[in-house]
Amino acid sequence: MNDGNRQEDQEGQGDQGGQEGATAGSKRKDVRRNQRTLLDAAAAVFVTSGVEAPVRDIAAKAGVGVGTVYRHFPTRADLVIAVYRHQVDACAEAGPALLAAGPTPHAALERWADLFVDFLVTKHGLAGAMQADNAGFETLHAYFLDRLLPVCAELLDAAAAAGEIRSDLTAYQLMRGIGNLCIGAEADARYDARRLVALLVAGLRQGR
C-alpha cells in the first residue's frame, strides 16, 4: 500500500508539474503576444507622429492602459529600440513571404519597399532617442544591415532573373538610395517619400 501511495503521489506530482509547465508556457506566449501588439501599435504611431508621440496614443492604439506600456518598456528609449528591432524583423520576414505570394518579383519588391519606408521613418527618430548611446545605436545599425541586406538582395535577384529589372544594382545601393529619399520625411508634411521611392523602384524596370 505504501508503495502504491508513493507511486500515486509521484504521478500526481508529475501531472501537476506538467500542468504548471503548460501554464508557464501559455503565460510566456501571452506576454510575447501582448508585446507584439504594443510594438505594432507603437510602430504605427511613430510612423505618423514621430518617436516623441505621447505614450497615451500608443496605449490607445493598442487598446491597453498606459501602465501596461510602461510595464513592458520602462523608458521611451526601451520602446523605440524594441520597435526598431521589431520592424527590422518584420521587414526581413516579409521579403520571402511577398515573393511567395506574388504576383511577380517586381511587385514583391514594390511592396517590400513600402514596408522599408515605414521602418526608415521610425529609424530616423532613433538617434534622438539614443543621444547618449552611440554604441547601442551602432549595434542596432549592424543588426539592420545583417538582417535586411540579404532579403533585399533576394528580391532584386528574383526580379532580375524574371527579366523584370536591370541587374546592375546592388541591395546596398538600393537601400541606401531609399534611405536618402526618406531623410526628413517625418518632419515635412509636404514631402511624400513613399511616392519618390515608388518612382525609384519603378525605374528599375528593364528597358527604362
C-alpha positions as CSV (number, residue, x, y, z in Angstrom):
1,M,0.0,0.0,0.0
2,N,2.7,2.4,0.9
3,D,4.5,1.8,-2.4
4,G,1.2,2.3,-4.3
5,N,0.5,5.5,-2.5
6,R,4.0,6.7,-3.2
7,Q,3.6,5.9,-6.9
8,E,0.3,7.8,-7.0
9,D,1.9,10.8,-5.3
10,Q,4.7,10.8,-7.8
11,E,2.3,10.5,-10.7
12,G,0.2,13.3,-9.2
13,Q,3.3,15.5,-8.8
14,G,4.3,14.7,-12.4
15,D,0.8,15.7,-13.7
16,Q,1.0,18.9,-11.6
17,G,4.4,19.7,-12.9
18,G,3.2,19.2,-16.5
19,Q,0.2,21.5,-15.9
20,E,2.4,24.2,-14.3
21,G,4.8,24.0,-17.2
22,A,2.0,24.3,-19.7
23,T,0.6,27.3,-17.7
24,A,4.0,29.0,-17.7
25,G,4.4,28.4,-21.4
26,S,1.0,29.8,-22.1
27,K,1.8,32.9,-20.0
28,R,5.0,33.4,-21.9
29,K,3.1,33.2,-25.2
30,D,0.6,35.8,-23.8
31,V,3.4,38.1,-22.8
32,R,5.0,37.8,-26.3
33,R,1.7,38.4,-28.0
34,N,1.0,41.5,-25.8
35,Q,4.4,42.8,-26.6
36,R,3.9,42.3,-30.3
37,T,0.6,44.2,-30.1
38,L,2.3,47.1,-28.3
39,L,5.1,47.2,-30.8
40,D,2.8,47.1,-33.8
41,A,0.8,50.0,-32.2
42,A,3.9,52.0,-31.4
43,A,5.3,51.5,-34.9
44,A,2.1,52.8,-36.5
45,V,2.0,55.8,-34.1
46,F,5.7,56.5,-34.7
47,V,5.3,56.5,-38.5
48,T,2.5,59.1,-38.3
49,S,3.5,61.2,-35.3
50,G,7.3,60.5,-34.7
51,V,9.1,58.8,-31.8
52,E,8.1,61.6,-29.4
53,A,4.4,60.7,-29.7
54,P,2.6,60.6,-26.4
55,V,2.6,57.2,-24.7
56,R,-1.2,57.5,-24.2
57,D,-1.6,57.5,-28.0
58,I,0.3,54.2,-28.3
59,A,-1.7,52.7,-25.4
60,A,-5.0,53.8,-27.1
61,K,-3.9,52.3,-30.4
62,A,-3.0,49.0,-28.7
63,G,-6.2,49.0,-26.6
64,V,-4.4,48.9,-23.3
65,G,-3.7,51.2,-20.4
66,V,-0.7,53.5,-20.2
67,G,0.7,51.5,-17.3
68,T,0.8,48.4,-19.5
69,V,3.1,50.2,-21.9
70,Y,5.5,51.2,-19.1
71,R,5.4,47.7,-17.6
72,H,6.8,46.3,-20.8
73,F,9.0,49.2,-21.7
74,P,10.0,51.4,-18.7
75,T,11.6,54.2,-20.8
76,R,11.0,55.7,-24.2
77,A,14.4,54.5,-25.4
78,D,13.5,50.9,-24.5
79,L,10.3,51.2,-26.5
80,V,12.0,52.8,-29.6
81,I,14.7,50.2,-29.6
82,A,12.2,47.4,-29.3
83,V,10.1,48.9,-32.2
84,Y,13.3,49.2,-34.3
85,R,14.2,45.6,-33.9
86,H,10.6,44.5,-34.3
87,Q,10.4,46.4,-37.6
88,V,13.7,45.0,-38.8
89,D,12.5,41.5,-38.1
90,A,9.1,42.2,-39.8
91,C,10.9,43.5,-43.0
92,A,13.2,40.6,-43.0
93,E,10.4,38.1,-42.7
94,A,8.2,39.9,-45.3
95,G,10.6,39.6,-48.2
96,P,10.3,35.8,-48.7
97,A,6.6,35.9,-47.9
98,L,5.9,38.6,-50.5
99,L,8.0,36.7,-53.1
100,A,5.9,33.5,-52.4
101,A,2.6,35.4,-52.6
102,G,3.4,37.0,-56.0
103,P,2.1,38.0,-58.4
104,T,5.6,38.9,-59.6
105,P,9.1,39.5,-58.0
106,H,8.9,43.2,-59.0
107,A,5.5,43.5,-57.3
108,A,7.0,41.9,-54.2
109,L,9.9,44.4,-54.4
110,E,7.5,47.3,-54.6
111,R,5.5,46.1,-51.6
112,W,8.7,45.5,-49.6
113,A,10.0,49.0,-50.4
114,D,6.8,50.4,-48.8
115,L,7.4,48.4,-45.6
116,F,11.1,49.6,-45.7
117,V,10.0,53.2,-45.9
118,D,7.8,52.8,-42.8
119,F,10.7,51.4,-41.0
120,L,13.1,54.2,-42.1
121,V,10.7,56.9,-40.9
122,T,10.9,55.4,-37.5
123,K,14.6,54.8,-37.7
124,H,15.4,58.5,-38.3
125,G,13.9,59.3,-34.9
126,L,16.0,56.7,-33.2
127,A,19.2,58.8,-33.0
128,G,17.4,61.4,-30.9
129,A,16.0,58.8,-28.5
130,M,19.5,57.3,-28.1
131,Q,21.6,60.5,-27.9
132,A,23.9,59.2,-25.2
133,D,24.3,55.7,-26.5
134,N,26.2,55.7,-29.8
135,A,27.5,52.2,-29.2
136,G,23.9,51.0,-28.8
137,F,22.9,52.7,-32.0
138,E,25.8,51.2,-33.9
139,T,24.9,47.8,-32.7
140,L,21.3,48.2,-34.0
141,H,22.6,49.6,-37.3
142,A,24.7,46.5,-37.7
143,Y,21.7,44.3,-36.9
144,F,19.7,46.2,-39.5
145,L,22.3,45.5,-42.2
146,D,22.8,41.9,-41.3
147,R,19.1,41.2,-41.4
148,L,17.9,43.3,-44.4
149,L,20.7,43.3,-47.0
150,P,20.2,39.6,-47.8
151,V,16.5,40.0,-48.1
152,C,16.7,43.0,-50.4
153,A,19.3,41.0,-52.5
154,E,17.0,38.1,-52.8
155,L,14.2,40.3,-54.0
156,L,16.5,42.0,-56.6
157,D,17.9,38.7,-57.8
158,A,14.4,37.2,-58.3
159,A,13.2,40.3,-60.2
160,A,16.4,40.3,-62.4
161,A,16.1,36.5,-63.0
162,A,12.5,37.1,-64.2
163,G,13.7,39.7,-66.6
164,E,11.7,42.4,-64.9
165,I,14.5,44.7,-63.8
166,R,18.1,45.6,-64.7
167,S,20.7,43.6,-62.9
168,D,23.4,46.1,-62.3
169,L,22.1,47.4,-58.9
170,T,23.2,46.0,-55.5
171,A,21.0,45.7,-52.5
172,Y,23.1,48.2,-50.6
173,Q,22.8,50.8,-53.3
174,L,19.0,50.4,-53.4
175,M,18.6,50.5,-49.7
176,R,20.9,53.5,-49.4
177,G,19.0,55.3,-52.2
178,I,15.7,54.6,-50.5
179,G,17.2,55.8,-47.2
180,N,18.3,59.1,-48.7
181,L,14.9,59.7,-50.1
182,C,13.4,59.2,-46.7
183,I,15.6,61.7,-44.8
184,G,13.5,64.4,-43.2
185,A,10.2,62.9,-44.4
186,E,8.8,62.6,-40.9
187,A,9.2,66.4,-40.3
188,D,7.7,67.7,-43.6
189,A,4.1,67.0,-44.4
190,R,4.5,68.3,-47.9
191,Y,7.1,65.7,-48.8
192,D,5.9,62.2,-49.8
193,A,8.9,59.9,-49.5
194,R,6.7,56.9,-50.4
195,R,5.9,58.3,-53.8
196,L,9.5,59.1,-54.6
197,V,10.6,55.6,-53.6
198,A,7.8,54.1,-55.8
199,L,9.2,56.0,-58.7
200,L,12.7,54.8,-57.9
201,V,11.6,51.1,-57.8
202,A,9.5,51.6,-61.0
203,G,12.6,53.0,-62.7
204,L,14.4,49.7,-62.2
205,R,12.3,48.1,-64.8
206,Q,14.1,46.6,-67.7
207,G,14.5,48.9,-70.7
208,R,13.9,52.1,-68.8
